Amino acid sequence: MTDIDYPDKRSARGKFTQLGMHSSLTYARRLPHVRIRLYERLAKQDLTIKTALNTLIDYVISTIGDVTHPDPEIADFLNTNLRRMEDTIGVSWKNCLRVAEFTKSWAGSSVSELMFNLEFGRLTLADIITYHPSTIFIYTNKKGRLVDGEPTWDGHRKSGVYQTVVGSTTAEKKLDLWKVLYLCNEQDFGNYYGQSLVAPCYKWERLKNALIDLMMIYMEKAGHRLTWIASTSSPTNQSRVNPSTGEEEPITTFDLLKEQIDADEGIKNTLMLPFNIDGARPEVGSISQADIIGNTYLDAIGYSDQECVRHIIPYFLISDRSLGLNPESVERRMEVFYESLEAKREQLTAALIKQVFTLLIQWNFNRESAKVPPRFTRIYSDRSEDRVATMQVIKGLTEIGCLNPRNDEDWKMIRQMVRLGGRQIEPDDLRFIQQVVIEPRQKTQVSDIGPNGAGKPGRSTGSTTKQIKARDKR
């Protein structure tokens, strides 16, 4: 695959405007500093968005197992390097990877520098340092590609990744691409800065904050409870003169109760409700408008949270409305969700293999097997039903010959799949497999073979009891 050469040199391909690029320069469009800080605040301070991102990232990283390679020495070197790295810096390499992946999620892309040590004549990975996106600038070549050291339309900069001092565009340092772990989300039309996952959440996060403020104001004003008293209004033997008419009027029980409550300064905001039902007992209660309107605010805030993470976690996983869905439908949607996570896992492991581990192998080993790229084992869930299903898959693949437990690489992969821990296959293991798995299959009974039989050579046609009965009949 090559670039297209145009007959008219004045219409160079690099000068065509693409989405995510400037019209005059060929470096990808970078988010403003204010927008980067905004997305960082959404990802780190909004509880709903942060939980959604952490859930996805933790799941993807937890499924990555040990590094495997057909060459046992290379595989041991890589895994030992990762363990030594954890002992040296005090942080696991997966935690470094998690920082890079989390930064990629909210910023659109992440740039991490690989730090190396020279130990015992070999170059080893020492640390993975992720830089803040506000300090990273990416310049592509004149064809819109990130190739280290090639000319750009900028003129005084070569193609590559540059790190600058915060708030400055002059004090910068060019990073070597061979020392860079670059992760990108939705790299469309040559935009090496990618697309932020939290960008669509911004309007819903603003709406949620406004709803919370309105709810607090309303509860402050309408949250005071109003006491009401309902009592009968029956005539008594007392009377008083109405000053407006000058006539004598009887005093009711309701009037006497109202006068006593009005005279008591400790009772405020009381609503008197008279009713004319003979023999009815007085009733007392309280009511607040916040009890009615408050639920409306809570529903609106909950809906805003759901929309915030709708594109991060499927809607039916976070919505209470999904409880009434058909279980089969939920199961199918969960399968789609897990498939999307598997795609994210493959994207992450492919970047690690290409940008980190393949280079480590080629720098430290000069042999034919060093040309084979490594891969990561897939770690599955610890739920008992999932482990049983995984074991059934392993058994089926072994029976049809896709997995060989006597092969060192398959041995490690199988143990990683069921989380039994990684160890080298030993001669006792090979003898055990031979005696328990292979020899019983070789001793399968051969019966009912011939013109009058229904079986085939080398295969049993049924249980021993059925074979004996068939022989007795003959």
HELIX and SHEET records of a PDB file:
HELIX    1   1 LYS A    9  SER A   11  5                                   3    
HELIX    2   2 ARG A   13  LYS A   15  5                                   3    
HELIX    3   3 HIS A   33  GLN A   45  1                                  13    
HELIX    4   4 LEU A   47  SER A   62  1                                  16    
HELIX    5   5 PRO A   72  ILE A   89  1                                  18    
HELIX    6   6 TRP A   93  ALA A  107  1                                  15    
HELIX    7   7 PRO A  133  THR A  135  5                                   3    
HELIX    8   8 LEU A  177  LYS A  179  5                                   3    
HELIX    9   9 ALA A  199  CYS A  201  5                                   3    
HELIX   10  10 TYR A  202  ALA A  222  1                                  21    
HELIX   11  11 THR A  253  ALA A  263  1                                  11    
HELIX   12  12 GLN A  289  CYS A  308  1                                  20    
HELIX   13  13 TYR A  315  ILE A  318  1                                   4    
HELIX   14  14 ASP A  320  GLY A  324  5                                   5    
HELIX   15  15 PRO A  327  LEU A  352  1                                  26    
HELIX   16  16 ILE A  353  PHE A  357  3                                   5    
HELIX   17  17 THR A  358  ASN A  364  1                                   7    
HELIX   18  18 GLU A  368  LYS A  371  5                                   4    
HELIX   19  19 SER A  384  GLU A  399  1                                  16    
HELIX   20  20 ASP A  408  MET A  417  1                                  10    
HELIX   21  21 PRO A  427  ILE A  433  1                                   7    
HELIX   22  22 GLN A  434  ILE A  438  3                                   5    
HELIX   23  23 GLU A  439  GLN A  442  1                                   4    
HELIX   24  24 THR A  464  LYS A  473  1                                  10    
SHEET    1   A 2 ILE A  64  THR A  68  0                                        
SHEET    2   A 2 ARG A 375  ARG A 378 -1                                        
SHEET    1   B 3 ARG A 122  THR A 130  0                                        
SHEET    2   B 3 SER A 109  GLU A 119 -1                                        
SHEET    3   B 3 VAL A 180  CYS A 184 -1                                        
SHEET    1   C 3 ILE A 136  TYR A 139  0                                        
SHEET    2   C 3 GLY A 160  THR A 164 -1                                        
SHEET    3   C 3 GLU A 172  LEU A 175 -1                                        
SHEET    1   D 3 THR A 270  PHE A 275  0                                        
SHEET    2   D 3 LEU A 226  THR A 232  1                                        
SHEET    3   D 3 GLU A 283  ILE A 287 -1                                        
SHEET    1   E 2 PRO A 235  VAL A 241  0                                        
SHEET    2   E 2 GLU A 248  THR A 252 -1                                        
END                                                                             
